[in-house]
Amino acid sequence: MSNPQDDNEIGAVTAAQLAGIADHGIYASATELDPDAVNLAQALVATLAGTAEQPLLTPELQQLVDQVRAKATFGFPRITADDEVRLSAFMIKLNGDEPRPVVIVPAGWTPLGWTLFVYTYLQLALRGYHVLAYTPRGIGLTFPLDNGDYIDAPFTSGGTIDVAGPNDWADGSTVIDYAQMHFNPSKVAFLGESYGSGISQLVAAHDPAGRVDAVVALSTWGNLATSIYDNGTRHLKAVDALVKLTGGPKERKFDPATLQLLADFEAGENLEDVVDWGTERAPSSYADLTNARGVPTFFSNTWHETLFPVNQVVEHFERLTVPKHLNMWIGDHAAPEGAGLTIPFSGPNLPVEEAFAWLDHHVLGAANGVPEWPAVNNQIMFTYKTQPDPETGQNVITEPARREPADSWADVTTSAEHWYLTSVGPDSRDGGLATDEESGWKREFTAGQLTEATAVDALVTTGQAEWQGNPKTYPTDKFDRQHLAVWSSAPLPAGAKGAARRVRGVPELTLTVRSSATSTTLVAYLFDVSSDETARIITHEPLTLTDLTPGQDRTVTWRLQAAGYDLAADHRLMLVVNSKDMLYSDALTDAGADSSTTTITSVDGAAARLTLPLG
């Protein structure tokens, strides 16, 4: 990524670049922003700052800038925190003396800091808000110099990254102080995506004066501890990606205590300290404070979220008694809202438009129907209609996926059924999923190898393709039965509402396991298998067991991640269990071993079963 201080390297934004961002999102990978999104951000900043040496924007974007410039002034302040750390910020101040609300936007965890969503700030200004965006401490591009020193980009904030800790809470209150001094706002709202969404919730809970009137939290977390470490399994790939996306070397971006904690996490040591650290940074830890303050809070997340898995968000949402709303979408982190925060669309981007509507009602006082919204609105996988693009061969969505409202998360699941794991299924190689219990069988596989059964091909980008109508397909005949176990149902007929099964909620799996080692990892995947034996993933979840006695049984139950999924008529359910997924730590690698034997069985009194939530 080039140094954004050099405006000569900024190219003119083209319609093709905007179309690419709309299609591929704002990330090229989990550790790199899309170059076109970077160029767009730099072009908007240069235009607003008056440093562009040539026109850089498309006519539509230039018109937007001109509209906002006619009714507001722009500024690029540095806000000094309590400990003298200087935060890079951007402000839009509406003209006139009429009291207006301010929307404060802590930047996400990206090397571009606050610049990535300038388009959103302009849109908010047109809706009648002052805007104050800032880069949280430590975030942003830092460039090495030949003499061994470093120089920060203008949008980079000083200090080291506190990972939404107490320093970030205090910084949020300092930013509110600044907003009150310069805008005298009628109300204060926070809007954040990803990292900024967690900070937004935490500032709302902790601001000493209780000054936050509403929160929008997009691609957010409820519990940072269980987002990165749950069921005895570390989410290594997610944390590694975040460390690589700060904008500079980790030795400069984090203080010694955080570096040690990250090292312990990677090594699987002192994990109780990691849990305490993550719990302190969990909005769910302060739900009582949020409830006492009555802060209206809007959540938007994805079913196949790989950075902040969905269950911990749902659990936090359920604890809140404030005015609240949860949207669940197809895809992965930032796929639904990322492009909508960055570029204009030919039609509405619902994930962003609904977030704006939440602010308009709770902050501007608009009578826009928000109080009549259902508490929960779930987009159902993969109910969109598509057709192949003749040039690329990729599917293009012709009709959006269906959404289902519910009055509460509890109402999403209306019943449940047990699928019992059996010795023989429709394919004689595999076990079955049936309605009657069966015990006494066993399935063995050699643990320690990655298999074709994986959660994703890549963080973020697999889910972005899913959001665009191209979910990953799995050729089930390539599932290596030496290194995994499979149970599947017979083809299922259509039900009363058309689908063979309407999966709604959190599946649960009970197994009896033994290992030749003292610890083992199980990764469970639930698939939808079509008549051509290709599959799509419904959900998954890992579990690591320690302190095993080799050769002795242990019965375990764990929850998979929540899903909203319609299984088509004549499709089959398939449960796969292996020992390793690229996203996670695994017991054998932690122990420095190459392989072990895992045996899965069903015992009397604790039959192996998949509990499937239905709606």
N, C-alpha and C positions, 0 to 999 in steps of 0.2 A: 504494500500500500504506500503510495507516494506521500510525501510531506504535504499536508493540506495548506501549509503556510505559503506554498508556491502556487499562486493563482494561475500562472502560465500553464500548469499541467492539467487544469480543469478543462474538459471538453464540453462542447455544446450538447445539451440534453436532446435526445431524439425521441420521436414517437416509438421507434423500434425498441429503444432502451426501456421506455415505460411499459411497453407490452411484455418485454422479457421479465420485468419485475412482477408484473401482474401474474405471469405464468409460473415463474420459478421462485417467487418470494424474495426476501431480503437477504437470505444467506446462500452463499455458494457451497458451504459445508458448515458443520457445527463449529468450526474454528475460524471461519473466514466470511466476512460480509460479501455480498454480491458486488462486483466492481461497478456495475451500473447504479446500484443504490448508493454506493460511496460517491460516485461522480455527481449524482443528483443532489445529494446533501451538500457537497462542496459548492455546486453551482448556485443553489438557493442561498447559502450563506454569503457567498461572494456578491451576489446580486443585492441582497439586503444590506450588506456592509458597504456597498458602493465601490468595491475593489475590482469588479470584473472589468477587464479591458475590452470585452466584446459581449454582445448579447449571448446568453448561455441557456435561456429557458425556452421551452415550447411556448407558442402563443397562449395556450390555456393557463400554464403556470405563470407566465408573465402577467396575464390579466389578473390572476389571483393576487400576486404581489402588489400590483397597482391598486386593486380594490382595498387591500388592507392598509397600504401606505396612505390612501386618501382619508382614512378614518383613525389612524393610529401612528405612533412613533415607535421605532425599534431601538433597542439598546443591548449592549454586550457587557454587562457588569461583571465584576468579581465580588463575590460575597464572602466576607471574612467570618469564619466559624469561631466558636468560643476559644479554641486552642490555637487560633491564628492561621489555621489552614485556609487557603483561598480557593473558593469554589467557582468554577467557570459557569456562567449563566447567560441566558438570552431572555429578553423581555419584550413584550408587545403591550404598550400602554394606549388604551383607547382615548381619543380626544374627548374633551368636555368634562364638566364637573359632576355629571350624574353618577351616583354610586353604582358601580358595577362589580360583579363577582370576579375573582381571580381563580384560574386553574393553574395549579403548580404541578409540574411534570418532572419528577426525578428520572434521569435517563436510565435506560436499560444497561445491561452488562455488555457493552460493546465498545470497541476502540474509538468509535466516533462520538461517544458521549451524547450530549444533547442535540447534536446536529442532525441525527438520523431522521428525526420526525418533525422537521421544520414545516412540512406540508400540514401536519396536524395542528401546529400552533397557529398557522394562518387561518385554517378552517375554524378553530375555536374563536379567534378574534372576530371573524365574520358573524359568528353566532351571538356575539355580545359579551365575550369574556376578555378581561385582561389575562395575559399569559406570562408565566415565569417558569422557564425550564432551566434545569441545572444538571451538571454532571456530579454524581456522588463522588466523594473523596477517593482519590487514587485511580479512578477510572479514566481511560483516554490514552491516546497515542503518545508514546515517549520515544524519542529518537536518540540513538547513541552518537556521540561526536568522536572525532579522531583522537582527541586528548583524553578519552575515557569518561568524560562527563556526559550528561544527557540534556536534551532540551524537550520541553513539552509542547504539544500542539496548543493553539489558543483555547480549544474546547476541553482540554484536559484539566482536571482539578488536582490540587496539591494533596499532600499527605499519602497515606497508605490505605488500602481497601479494608474497610471494617466489616464487609460482608453483611450489611444490614444490621450491624450491632448498635450498641448505645451511642457511639459517635454519630452514626447516620441518623438516629432518632433526633439527637440534639441538633444536627445540621438542618434537618427538616424544619424544626422550630425556628432556627435562625433565619431560614428562607422565608418563613411566614412573617417574622419580624420585618424583614426587608420589604415584603409585599405590602404589609400594612403601612410602612413608612412612605412608600413610593406610589401606591395605588389607593390607599384608604378603601379597601374593597368592602362591598356589602356582605359577601360571604367568601369562604375559602374552600376550594375542592382540590383533591389530589387525583391525578390520573397517572397510572404507570403501566408499563408493559414489562413483563418478566422481572428483572431485578428491581426496576422502579415500582412495580406493583407491590412487592413485598415491603419495600421502604414506605410506600404510601399507607399501607395498612398499619404499619408499626408507628409511624408518626401520628396517625389519627388516634391510636390507642394511648400514646405517651406524651403528646404535647401538653405541657404543664397547664396551659390555659384552656385546653379543650376546644381549639379554634377550628378544627376540620369539620366541615358541614356535610361532606359526601366524599366517597372514594369509588374510583373505577380501577379494578385490578384485573389485568389481562395477562393470560399465560402465567398464572401466579402460583404461589405456594401457600399452604396453610401451616405445614410443619416442615421446616427445613431439615430437621434431624431424620425423619422418616423418608424424606425425599432422596437423601443420599445414602442412608443406611437403614435397611428394614429386613425383617425376617433373617437376621444374621448375615446379610449379604450387602456388600458395599457396591454402590453404583459408580464404579470406577470411571467408565467412559464419560459420563456426564460431568463429573468433577474435573477430569482431565481437560475436557473441551472448554469448560468455563475458565480454568486457569490460563489456557492458551488464548483467550479472547479478551484479555484485559487491556491490551495495547502496548505492553512492554514486558521486560523480563520479570519473572515472578519475584526474584530477589530484590527488585526495586519496588514492586507493586504491593508486597505484603510485609508486615512487620515480622520480627523474629518469632514471636509467639504463634502467629498464624502460619508461618512457614513450617514450624515444628508440628502444628496440628495437621497440616496438609500431608506432611511426611508420615506422620503416624497413621493417617487415614489410608494412604497408599500402601503402607506396610502391614496394615491390619493390627496395629498396636494401640494401646491406650484408648480403645474405642469408647469407653465410658466418658472420656473427656470430649470426644467428638460429639457424642449424643448431647451432653450438657451444653456445648457450644451451639449446636444446631437448635436445641430447644429454646435457648435464650433468644434466638432469632426467628422464632416461630410465631406468626400472628395468632395461631391457635392457643398459645400460652397466655394470651392476653384477651381472650374472647370476653371475659367478664368486664374488662375495662371498656372494650368496644360496645358491649351491650349496655353498660351503664351510661355511656355517652350517646347511645342511640344513633351511631353514625351509619347512614344508609350506604350499603356496600354492594357493588356490582361485580360479579365474577364471570370470567369467560375462560374456558379451558378446552382441552382436546382429549378424546378417548385414548389415543395412543401416545400421549405425552411421555417423552423419554427423559426430560430433565426434572420435572416435578409431577410424578405419577398421580393419577386422578384421585385415588382413594383418600389421600390425606387432605386434598382440597374439599372433597365432599364432607369429610368428617368435621372439618373446620366450619364449613357452611352450615351444617346441621346444628352446631353449637351456638350460632349467632341467633339472637332474637330481635335484631334490628330490622328495619326495612331492607330486604335483600333480594337478589336475583342471581341465578346461575344459568349461564348458557354453556352447553357442551356441544362441541363441534367435531366433525371428522378431521383427522390429521394429527399433527404433532406440534411442538412448541412454535408459537408465533405464526403458524401457517394461516389461520383464518384472518387475523387482524394485521399481520406485519405489512403486507402491501397496502392495505387500506389506510394505514397510518402514514404512508410514505408517498403515495401517488394518487392522482385523480382516476376515477373509474367511470366508465360509460353509464353505469347504473349504480345503485347504492351498494356499499359494502356492509352487509347487515351486522357483522360483528362490531364494526366501528360505529355505524349509525345508531345502533341500540345503546352503545356505551354513551354516545353524545346525548341521546334522548334521556338517559338516566340523569345526567348532569343538568340538562335543560329543565327537568321537572324539579329535582331536589335543590338546585342552586339558583336557576333563573325563575323558577316558579311557573314554568309552562304547563298548561293544561293539555297534556299530550297523551293521556291514557296510561302512563306508566303505573299508576296505582292499581290499575286493573290487570296488569301483566300477571301471568302465572309465576310462582316463585322459581320454577325450573322450566327450561325449554331445551329439550334434547334433540339434536340432529341424529338421525338413525343411519348407521352404516348398512350397506352402501346403496341407499335407496335412490340416489340420483340416476338420471337417465343420461347416457352418453352416446356419442358417435365418433368414429375414428376421423382424425384430421387427415385429409388426403396427402398432405405434404410430409407430416412427421410420423403418421401412423399412431400417434398417441390419442387417447380418448379426449374428447372435448365435452364438457357438461352441457347438455341441452335443457335439462330440467333439474333444479336444485334438489338435494336430498330432503326427504320429508322431516319435519320437526314435530315433536310431540310435547305438549305442555303438561305440567303436573303442579298441583298445589303445594307439594313439598317433595323432598327427595324420597321420603318414606313411601310416597304414593307412586313412585316410578315402578316399584316391584309390587305386583298384585298377587302373585302366587309363586311357588317354587316346586321343582320336581327333582327326584333323585335318579341319576343314571348310575347304575352299579357297574363297576369294572368286572369283566368276566374273562374266562380263560381263552375263549375262541370267539372271534367276530366274523363279520361277512367275508373278510379276507383272512384265510387260514393262517397267514403269517402273524396276525395281530390278535390282540384281545378285543373283546367287544364291550359295548355300552348297552346295557339292557335294563329292564324295569324290575328284575328280580335279583336278590342278593345271591352271590356265589363266593364261597371261601375255599381255601385249600390250594389254589393255583399259585404260580409264581412266574414272574417275568424277570429275566436277568439281562443286563447290558454292561459293557465295559465303559466305565466313566473316564473322562479326561480329554475328550475330543470335541471340537466344534462340529456341528452337523448342519445340514440344510434347514433344519428347524431352528429359526432365529426370530427374534422379535422384529428386527429391522435390518436392512442392508447398511444403513448409515443413520446416525442421529439427524434429526430435523429434515433432511432431504427426502427420505422415504415417506415421511408423513406429509411433506409438501406435495409430493406427487399424488398421494392418497387424497388430499384436499382438492386437487385439481381433477380427480376422476380416474386416477391410475393407481389403484392400490396394488401392493406387491402380491404376486401370485407365487405359490409354492408347488412344484411338481412333487407330489407325495411319494411317487415311486423312487425318488432319490433320497428319501429318508433312510439313513443307514441303520438298520435294525441291530447291528452290532453295538451301536453307541447310543441307542435310545429305545424307548418302548412306546407302543402305539395301541390305543383302544378306539374303536369306532362303532357307530351305530349303523343300522340299515338305513337305506334312503327313507326320508320322512315325508309323509303326505302333507298337503296343505291343511292348515287349520281354519278355524271359523273366520279369521281376519286375513286369510290369504297366505301368510308366511307359514312355513313348517314349524318354526319356533321364533318367538319374539323375545330375545334375550334382553332383559331390562334389570340392570343392577349389578351386584357383586357376586360372581360365582365363588364356590367354596369347594376345596378338594380335600378328601381324607384318604390317606394311604398308610399301609404298613410297609416299612422299609428296613432293610438291613444292608450293611456294607462290609466289605473286607478290610476297610480302613476305619480309623477312629472318627473321621468326619467325612461328610459328603454334601454335595450341592445337588438339589433337584430344581430344574426349571420346567414349569408346566406351561404348555401352550394349548389353547383351545382354538380349533380351526373349523371353518366351514368348507366342506369338500363337495365339489360339483361332480356331475356325471362323468366328466373327462379326467377325473382324479387330480385336478388342480385345486389348490386351496387358497383361501384368504384367512388372515388371522382375525380372530374375534378379540382375544385378550391373552395375557400371560402373566406370570409372576414367579420369581425365584424364591428358594428357601434353602438355607444352609444349616445343617445339623452338625453339632460338635459333641464331644464327650460320648461318642458311641462305643459300645463294646462290640468289636468285630464279630459278625455272625449272629448277633442277637437282634431281635425285632424291636422297632420303635414305631408306634402309631402316631401320625402327625396330621394336623389339619391346618390349612392356611387359605387365605382369601386371595383370589386373583383380582386383577384390577377391574373396576366397573366397566360395563359395556352397554351400549344401546345398539342392538344388531338384529336384523331380520334374516333368518335362514330361509332361503327359497325352497319351494316344494321340490321334493325328490333329491335334495342335498342331504349330506350326512354330517353329523357331528364327529369330530376327531379330537381326541385328547392325546397329546404327545408329552412325554417326560424325558428330558435328557439331563446332562450334568454340567453344561457349560454354554454360556452365551457371551458374545463379545462385550455386552454392556456391563457385565458384572464381574465381581470377584468370584472365585470358586475354591472349594475346599482343597482340591488336589494341588492347584497352583500355590495356594497359601502354605501348604505343607511341603512344597518342593518335590512332589511325587508326580509320576507320569500317568499312572492308571490305578484303578481299583475296580472291584466288581460291585455293582449295585443290584440288589434284588428287591423287587416290589411284589407284594402279596396282599391278600385279603384274609382277615382272621375273623373268627366268630365273635360277635359282639361289637365289632368295629369294621364293618364291611367297607371295602374300598369303594368310594362313591364320589361322583361329581354332583354337587347341588347347584342346579341351574335356576337362576331367578328369571321369572317371566312377567310380562306385562301385557 
